[in-house]
Amino acid sequence: MAKIISPRNLTTPTCLLFPSPLPQKSLFPSQSFVTSKSITTPHFRWKLNRPSLMVEASSAAASVVPDDISDVLGEVSIFTAAGEPVQLKHLWDQQEGIAVVALLRHFGCFCCWELAASLKEAKAKFDSAGVKLIAVGVGTPDKARLLAERLPFPMDSLYADPERKAYDVLGLYYGFRRTFLNPASTKVFSRYEELKKAMKNYTIKATPDDTSSVLQQGGMLVFKGKQLLYARKDEGTGDHAPLDEIFDICCKIPTL
């Protein structure tokens, strides 16, 4: 279930809080959230990505979501599937553009092929709503092209992050237990038919050469310009953000 917060003018901490100043590896709560104007939470616990560590934020030690969160992420340099370097901030209009940023685990993850297939099917709906779809995966551009060609998936929406820079900035989960032993990973079994269909042309050759990368988990974000509207980090392998939640945030047609 999504949590609701206000990104500005709050005097109490909410479900997206950052120590001040913003750390090198920023943190997201384990649940998704949507922006609004009403919620109060006395305190909650943070998880850092690497190493495994718990940090507690209270109203005295934490601040609301910083306005420059998109600037921090925007400075991260990744690659197009064609191999060209690009900064994340150049991928959508930083004034009013709406972007869905889907961070896959890695290009050889069969659960990520299933997610990529779902995103491809949703792309027409995103396009009609004026929403930019940005899918990022761990691995080199040649691995990204394997997914793009064999799934297939639109190359102009696919990006490679071989050094996991965006994942580290966002503090997305990483580790053996998260990847193989987390109960949230069992959700994938409820989507067996979708998984089977997505894996029709699957190849393990898309797996990163750096095998430590297979322990990385993904997440999902929605931006309007530089404003973060939604963020969710995957609890385990195959624990993807429900696309209905994403559509509700960025693709609803206003009722007149």
N, C-alpha and C positions, 0 to 999 in steps of 0.2 A: 504494500500500500504506500502510495506517495505521501510524503510529508509536505506541509505548506509553510513557506516562510516569506518574509518581506526582505528584499535585498538592500533596502535603504531605510534610514531613519528609524532603526529599531534601537531600543535601550536595553533589551535583554537578549542573551544569546539564544540562538535557534539551532535548527538541525544542520546548518552549515556555518561553522565558526572557524576562524583561523586565529592562532596566536598572532600577536602583533610585535614586530613586523612579520610579513609573510615569509615563511621559511623557504629554503631551497627546494625541498620536496613538499609541496602543499598536500593538504589532507581533505578527503571527502568522507562523510559518514557512510556507513554500510548500507543505508537505505536511499532510495531515490527521493527527490523533493521537487516541488513546483513552487514558483514564487506567488505570494499573495500578501495580505496585510494583517494576518492575525494568527499568532501562536506565541506561547511563552514556554521556555524550557529552562529549568534552573541550572542544570549542567548535564553533560554527557561525556562519553569517553571516545577518544580518537585512536585510530590505529595507523601507525607509520608503515610504509611499504617495506623498506629494507633498512635496518634490521627489524625483526619483530619486536615491537616496543609499544607500550601503552602510555599515553599522555592524557591527563585529565584537564579539561577546560572548564573554567567557572566564569561567572559574570565579571569577576574582578580581573581575570587573566586573559579573557578572550574578547574579540571584537566581532562585529557582524561581517558579512561577506565583503571583502575589499572590492572597490570599484574597478581595480586594475587587474582582476583575475584573468580577463581575456588578454591583457597585455603580457602577462607572465607566460601564458600558454602560447600567445601569438608569436613570441620571439623564438619558439622552438622551430628548428629547421628539419624538414623531412624530405622525402623524394616523391616525385610523381612515379607512376608505374613505368613511365618511359625512361626514368633515371635522372630527371632534372631536379635539382634542389629547389625547395620552395619553403617559405615561412608560412606557418599556419594562418597568420593574420592576413595573408594575401589571398586566402581561399574563399572569403566571402566579404560582402560589403560591411565594413566596420561601423557604419552609421545606422542603417535600418535593416540590413539583410538578415534573414533568418537561416540558420544553418543547423543541421543535425550532424553531429560528429560522433561516429560510431567507431570505437576502438576495439578491433578484433583481437583475439589472442595472438595467433600467428597464422601465416598463410597455409600451413600444413595441418591445421586443426580442423578435423571434420565437422565439429560443432560450429566452427566459424564459416565453413562452407554453407552450412544450413542457414546461419544468420545472414550471410551475404546473399543467398538466394532470396530470403525474405525481403531484404532491403532492395534488391533488384526489382522484385514484384511491386514494392511500394513506391518505387522511384517516380512512376507516372503521377501518383497522388501528390508526392512532394513537389514535383515540377509544376503541377497545375496550381498549387498553393504558393508558388514562388519560393519554395524552400530548397536550399542547396544541400545536397547529400554528400558527405565527406566520410569515406570509409578508410580507416587507417589500420594497417596490420604490422606485426613485428616480422621483419625479414628484409631482404634486399629487393630492389625493384624487379630482378629477374624472377624471384619467387612470387611477387605480386602478379607478374604477367602470366605465370602458370595458372593462377586462380582465375584471372580475368579471361584467359583464352579458353579454359576448359569448363568453367562453370556454365555459361560465361557470365562476366560482370563488366559493366561499362568502365573502360580504362580511365575516362576523364573524372571519375568519382573515386578512384582507388589510389591510395598513397602508402608508401613504405616508410617505416620507422625502425631501421635495423639496430639502432643503439637504444631503443626504448626510451627516448628522451621525453616524449609526451607522457608516457606512462609513469615515469619517475616524477615529473612535475606534478602530476595529478595524484600521486600516491596510490595508484591502483595496486590491488593485491598481487603478491608474488610468493611462490613457494610450493614445495612438494605436496603438503597437506591440502592447500587450497586447490591444487590442480587435480589431485587424485582421490582425496579422502573427504572432501567437504560434502555434506548432505545435499547442498544446493545443486551439486552436479547431477544428481539423479533426475532432475527435471527433464533432461534431454530424452529420457526413455518415454515420456509422454508425447514426444514428437517424432516417433519412430518413422512414420511414413514420410514426413517432411525431410528427415535426415537421410533416409534411403534415396529419395529423389535427388537431393542436393549432391550426393556422393556418386552419382552415376558415372561421372568422368573424373572422380577424385584421384589425385596422385600424391603420395607421400613425399615426392621430390620437392614439393613446395615448402617443406619443413625447413626452418632456418639452419644454416650450417653450424651456428652457435647453439648447441643443444640446450644450454641453460635458458634460452629464450622460451622454451616450451613450458616453463613454469610460470609464465606471465599470464595474468588474467586481464580482462578487458573492462569496458564500461561504455556509457552513452551520455552525451551532453547535447543540450539545445541552447543556441545563442540567438539573441536578437541584437544585431550590431555587436556591441561589447558587453551587453547585459546577459548574464547567465540565467536562463529560465529553468533549466532542469539539469540534474546530474545524477547518475547512478553508476556505482561500480559493481561489477559482477562478483558475487560471493564465491562462485566456483565455476568450473568448466561447463559451458552450456547454459549458465544462468543469465540469460539475456534480458534486457529491458523489454517489457511488453510493448509492441508497436502501437497498440491502442492508446497507451499512455502518451507516446510520442505524438501521435496524430492529434490527440486532445490538446496538446500544447501548441502545436504549430500549424495544424491543417484544418482547424474548425472554421467553418464559414460563419461569420457573425450573423446573429438573428436580428432582422430589422423590426 
